[in-house]
Amino acid sequence: MEKIAVLEGGISPEREISLRSGEAIAKALREKEYELIELDPANYSDFYSLISKLRTERISIVFIGLHGGTGENGELQAALSLAGFKYTGSGPKACTLTMDKYVSKLMALDEGIPAPEYILMREDLLNDYQDPNDFSAIEAKLGLPIIVKPNDSGSSVGISIVEKLFELKEAVKLALTYSDSVLLEHYIPGKELTATVLDGRALPLIEIRPLNGWYDFNNKYSKGHSEYLCPAPVEESVSQLIQLYAERLWKIFGLKGYARIDFRYDGNKPYFLEVNTLPGMTDLSLTPMAAKAVGINFPELVDKIVSLAKK
């Protein structure tokens, strides 16, 4: 049987979650009797050193359990591809496109898939806003509340919901500590829905209901802080439409293996938010939950993802 390297940890702000994903993945692979090693890219000075280790260990497949940063933005995938390794998840191009929330939004809109109104802001543009009232043009376009998020980060790191205009500048500054650019989005009231796509097929939707506040980092990764409903209690026509959008986006971005695609539904129509090419694989993660709804347990899911990496 092939020898697998599980990559976990890394140096992104999502390191803590990646370590938990990697631990769960490794446990499931051992249940399936794979030979494996666990590696933390943070312990290697560069991709060359990491790839040298993979070659020394005679690794057949790399299971990428990383989230965010160079582990999900296409850089690692490009290095592995050039070195001739098979790996889980999407390739460099798809990862690069989807990690950039602004670009992925443009591509979705171009295909007729609705997305919230938005404005892209960079640090140099922020200097033009010295007074809170300078943000009035943004409020006129997006209204309030406004979602402020780093353009290329995940796990709700650096995200704020701005309800009052004077809060906007500080929220943008916070997001800029995680990214060179910030996406401002019109807040869509309603349901938070997500669709896992496995090998091009959308699994049952999940509705996420935080018990307090919104679906921030704490509510995502702390037990008992959110309620998850699978299948999501929405009209069948709405569920089918979101699954259709998810499968179309899969093709548009050229995704592979598995991914999770997030939406908001305001009771009228669904809105595309973002793509996660390496969704969480912890005990609280949504992708394993969606797979379980169609009879695929966690070790079987991990085994399936490995099989897809061989294609």
C-alpha positions as CSV (number, residue, x, y, z in Angstrom):
1,M,0.0,0.0,0.0
2,E,1.2,3.5,-0.8
3,K,3.0,5.6,1.9
4,I,1.2,8.8,2.7
5,A,2.5,12.1,4.1
6,V,-0.1,14.1,6.1
7,L,0.9,17.8,6.0
8,E,-0.5,19.6,9.0
9,G,0.2,22.8,10.9
10,G,2.1,25.3,8.7
11,I,2.6,29.0,9.5
12,S,-0.8,30.5,8.5
13,P,-3.2,32.1,11.0
14,E,-5.2,28.8,10.7
15,R,-2.4,26.7,12.0
16,E,-4.3,25.5,15.1
17,I,-7.2,24.2,13.0
18,S,-4.8,22.6,10.6
19,L,-3.1,20.6,13.4
20,R,-6.5,19.3,14.4
21,S,-7.4,18.4,10.9
22,G,-4.1,16.6,10.4
23,E,-4.5,14.6,13.6
24,A,-8.0,13.5,12.5
25,I,-6.9,12.6,9.0
26,A,-3.9,10.6,10.3
27,K,-6.1,8.7,12.7
28,A,-8.6,7.8,9.9
29,L,-5.8,6.7,7.5
30,R,-4.3,4.4,10.2
31,E,-7.8,2.9,10.6
32,K,-7.6,2.2,6.9
33,E,-4.2,0.6,7.5
34,Y,-2.2,3.1,5.4
35,E,1.5,3.6,6.1
36,L,2.0,7.2,6.9
37,I,4.0,10.0,8.4
38,E,2.9,13.4,9.7
39,L,4.9,16.4,8.7
40,D,4.6,20.1,9.7
41,P,5.8,22.4,7.0
42,A,6.7,24.9,9.7
43,N,9.6,22.7,10.6
44,Y,11.2,23.2,7.1
45,S,12.9,26.3,5.8
46,D,11.4,26.1,2.3
47,F,9.5,23.9,-0.1
48,Y,12.8,22.4,-1.3
49,S,13.6,21.1,2.1
50,L,10.1,19.7,2.5
51,I,10.1,18.0,-0.8
52,S,13.5,16.5,-0.1
53,K,12.0,14.9,3.0
54,L,9.1,13.5,1.0
55,R,11.5,11.9,-1.4
56,T,13.7,10.5,1.4
57,E,10.6,8.9,2.9
58,R,9.5,7.6,-0.5
59,I,6.1,9.2,-0.3
60,S,3.5,8.2,-2.9
61,I,0.7,10.6,-2.0
62,V,0.6,13.8,0.0
63,F,-2.5,14.5,2.0
64,I,-2.7,18.2,2.5
65,G,-4.3,19.0,5.8
66,L,-3.2,22.6,5.8
67,H,-5.5,25.6,5.8
68,G,-4.8,29.1,4.4
69,G,-1.5,30.7,3.5
70,T,0.9,28.9,1.1
71,G,-0.7,25.6,1.9
72,E,-3.9,26.6,0.2
73,N,-3.1,29.5,-2.2
74,G,-1.5,27.2,-4.9
75,E,2.2,27.7,-3.9
76,L,2.5,24.3,-2.2
77,Q,0.4,22.6,-4.9
78,A,2.7,24.1,-7.6
79,A,5.8,22.8,-5.8
80,L,4.4,19.3,-5.4
81,S,3.3,19.2,-9.0
82,L,6.7,20.3,-10.3
83,A,8.3,17.6,-8.1
84,G,6.0,14.9,-9.5
85,F,4.0,14.1,-6.3
86,K,0.4,13.2,-6.2
87,Y,-1.6,15.1,-3.6
88,T,-5.1,15.6,-2.3
89,G,-7.4,18.5,-3.4
90,S,-7.2,20.9,-6.2
91,G,-4.3,22.0,-8.3
92,P,-2.3,25.3,-8.3
93,K,-4.5,27.3,-10.7
94,A,-7.8,26.4,-8.9
95,C,-6.3,27.2,-5.5
96,T,-4.9,30.5,-6.6
97,L,-8.2,31.6,-8.1
98,T,-10.4,30.6,-5.2
99,M,-8.0,31.9,-2.5
100,D,-8.6,35.3,-3.9
101,K,-12.2,36.1,-2.9
102,Y,-12.4,39.1,-5.2
103,V,-11.3,37.1,-8.3
104,S,-13.6,34.2,-7.4
105,K,-16.5,36.6,-6.9
106,L,-15.9,38.2,-10.4
107,M,-15.8,34.7,-12.0
108,A,-19.0,33.6,-10.3
109,L,-20.9,36.8,-11.3
110,D,-19.6,36.4,-14.9
111,E,-21.3,33.0,-14.9
112,G,-24.6,34.5,-13.6
113,I,-24.3,33.2,-10.1
114,P,-25.4,35.9,-7.6
115,A,-22.9,37.3,-5.1
116,P,-23.2,40.2,-2.6
117,E,-22.3,43.8,-3.6
118,Y,-18.7,44.4,-2.8
119,I,-15.8,46.9,-2.7
120,L,-12.1,45.9,-2.8
121,M,-9.8,48.0,-0.6
122,R,-6.0,48.1,-0.3
123,E,-3.9,49.7,2.4
124,D,-2.9,52.6,0.2
125,L,-6.5,53.4,-0.5
126,L,-7.3,53.4,3.3
127,N,-5.0,56.4,3.7
128,D,-7.6,58.5,1.7
129,Y,-10.1,57.9,4.5
130,Q,-9.1,60.1,7.4
131,D,-12.6,60.9,8.7
132,P,-15.3,58.3,9.4
133,N,-17.6,60.4,7.2
134,D,-15.3,59.7,4.3
135,F,-16.8,56.2,4.3
136,S,-20.3,57.5,3.4
137,A,-19.8,56.5,-0.3
138,I,-19.1,52.9,0.8
139,E,-22.2,53.0,3.0
140,A,-24.3,54.3,0.0
141,K,-23.2,51.3,-2.1
142,L,-23.2,48.5,0.4
143,G,-25.5,49.7,3.2
144,L,-25.1,48.6,6.8
145,P,-24.1,46.1,8.2
146,I,-20.9,45.6,6.1
147,I,-18.8,42.4,6.2
148,V,-15.1,43.2,6.3
149,K,-12.8,40.3,5.5
150,P,-9.2,39.7,4.4
151,N,-9.2,38.9,0.7
152,D,-7.2,35.8,1.0
153,S,-7.7,34.2,4.4
154,G,-10.1,31.7,5.9
155,S,-11.6,30.3,9.1
156,S,-13.2,33.7,9.7
157,V,-9.8,35.0,10.7
158,G,-9.7,38.8,10.6
159,I,-13.4,39.2,9.7
160,S,-15.7,41.8,11.3
161,I,-19.3,42.8,10.9
162,V,-19.6,46.6,10.9
163,E,-23.0,47.9,12.0
164,K,-21.9,51.5,12.5
165,L,-20.0,53.5,10.0
166,F,-17.4,54.8,12.5
167,E,-16.3,51.2,13.1
168,L,-15.4,50.6,9.5
169,K,-11.8,51.9,9.5
170,E,-10.7,49.9,12.4
171,A,-12.3,46.8,10.9
172,V,-10.4,47.4,7.7
173,K,-7.1,47.8,9.6
174,L,-7.7,44.5,11.4
175,A,-8.3,42.7,8.1
176,L,-5.2,44.3,6.6
177,T,-3.1,42.6,9.3
178,Y,-3.9,39.3,7.6
179,S,-3.9,40.3,3.9
180,D,-2.7,43.1,1.5
181,S,-6.3,43.7,0.4
182,V,-9.7,43.7,2.0
183,L,-13.1,42.8,0.7
184,L,-16.1,44.8,1.9
185,E,-19.4,43.1,1.3
186,H,-23.0,44.0,1.7
187,Y,-24.4,41.8,4.5
188,I,-27.0,39.3,3.3
189,P,-29.5,38.5,6.1
190,G,-30.9,35.1,6.3
191,K,-29.4,31.5,6.4
192,E,-25.8,30.5,6.3
193,L,-25.6,27.5,4.0
194,T,-22.7,25.4,2.8
195,A,-22.3,22.8,0.1
196,T,-19.5,20.2,0.1
197,V,-18.6,18.9,-3.4
198,L,-17.0,15.5,-3.6
199,D,-15.6,14.6,-7.0
200,G,-17.9,17.0,-8.7
201,R,-21.1,16.0,-6.9
202,A,-22.7,18.3,-4.4
203,L,-23.6,16.6,-1.1
204,P,-26.6,17.6,1.1
205,L,-26.5,21.2,2.2
206,I,-25.8,22.2,5.8
207,E,-27.3,25.2,7.6
208,I,-25.1,26.8,10.2
209,R,-26.9,28.5,13.1
210,P,-24.5,30.1,15.7
211,L,-26.2,30.2,19.1
212,N,-24.8,33.6,19.8
213,G,-23.6,36.3,17.4
214,W,-22.3,35.3,14.0
215,Y,-20.2,32.4,12.7
216,D,-16.8,33.6,13.8
217,F,-13.7,31.6,14.6
218,N,-14.9,30.9,18.1
219,N,-18.3,29.7,17.0
220,K,-16.7,27.6,14.3
221,Y,-14.3,25.6,16.4
222,S,-15.8,25.5,19.9
223,K,-18.1,22.7,20.7
224,G,-21.7,23.7,21.5
225,H,-21.4,27.2,20.1
226,S,-23.2,26.5,16.8
227,E,-26.0,24.3,15.6
228,Y,-25.7,22.4,12.3
229,L,-28.7,21.1,10.4
230,C,-28.1,18.5,7.6
231,P,-29.9,18.4,5.3
232,A,-30.5,22.1,5.6
233,P,-34.2,22.9,6.2
234,V,-34.8,24.9,3.0
235,E,-37.2,24.3,0.1
236,E,-36.1,21.5,-2.2
237,S,-36.0,23.9,-5.1
238,V,-33.6,26.1,-3.2
239,S,-31.4,23.2,-2.1
240,Q,-31.2,22.0,-5.7
241,L,-30.3,25.4,-7.0
242,I,-27.5,25.9,-4.5
243,Q,-26.2,22.4,-5.3
244,L,-26.3,23.3,-9.0
245,Y,-24.4,26.5,-8.4
246,A,-21.8,24.6,-6.3
247,E,-21.3,22.0,-9.1
248,R,-21.0,24.8,-11.7
249,L,-18.5,26.6,-9.6
250,W,-16.5,23.4,-9.3
251,K,-16.2,23.3,-13.1
252,I,-15.6,27.0,-13.4
253,F,-12.6,27.0,-11.1
254,G,-11.3,23.6,-12.2
255,L,-11.6,22.1,-8.7
256,K,-10.5,18.5,-7.9
257,G,-11.0,16.0,-5.1
258,Y,-13.2,17.8,-2.6
259,A,-14.1,21.4,-1.7
260,R,-16.7,23.3,0.3
261,I,-18.6,26.2,-1.1
262,D,-20.4,28.8,1.1
263,F,-23.6,30.7,0.4
264,R,-26.1,33.0,2.1
265,Y,-29.8,32.7,1.4
266,D,-32.1,35.6,2.1
267,G,-35.4,33.9,1.5
268,N,-35.4,35.1,-2.1
269,K,-32.2,33.8,-3.7
270,P,-28.9,32.3,-2.7
271,Y,-25.6,34.3,-2.9
272,F,-22.2,32.8,-3.4
273,L,-19.6,33.8,-0.8
274,E,-16.4,31.8,-1.2
275,V,-14.7,28.5,-2.0
276,N,-12.7,26.4,0.5
277,T,-10.3,24.1,-1.5
278,L,-9.0,22.5,1.7
279,P,-12.0,22.5,4.1
280,G,-11.6,21.6,7.7
281,M,-11.4,17.9,8.7
282,T,-11.9,18.2,12.4
283,D,-14.6,16.6,14.5
284,L,-16.6,19.8,14.2
285,S,-16.0,20.2,10.4
286,L,-18.8,20.5,7.9
287,T,-17.4,18.3,5.1
288,P,-17.3,15.1,7.2
289,M,-20.8,16.0,8.4
290,A,-22.1,16.3,4.8
291,A,-20.5,13.0,3.8
292,K,-22.0,11.3,6.8
293,A,-25.4,12.4,5.5
294,V,-25.0,10.2,2.5
295,G,-23.6,7.2,4.4
296,I,-19.8,8.0,4.1
297,N,-18.1,7.8,7.5
298,F,-14.9,9.8,8.2
299,P,-12.4,7.0,7.5
300,E,-14.2,6.2,4.3
301,L,-14.2,9.9,3.3
302,V,-10.5,10.2,3.9
303,D,-9.9,7.0,1.9
304,K,-12.1,8.3,-1.0
305,I,-10.0,11.6,-1.0
306,V,-6.8,9.6,-1.3
307,S,-8.3,7.6,-4.2
308,L,-9.3,10.8,-6.0
309,A,-5.7,12.0,-5.6
310,K,-4.5,9.1,-7.7
311,K,-6.6,10.2,-10.7
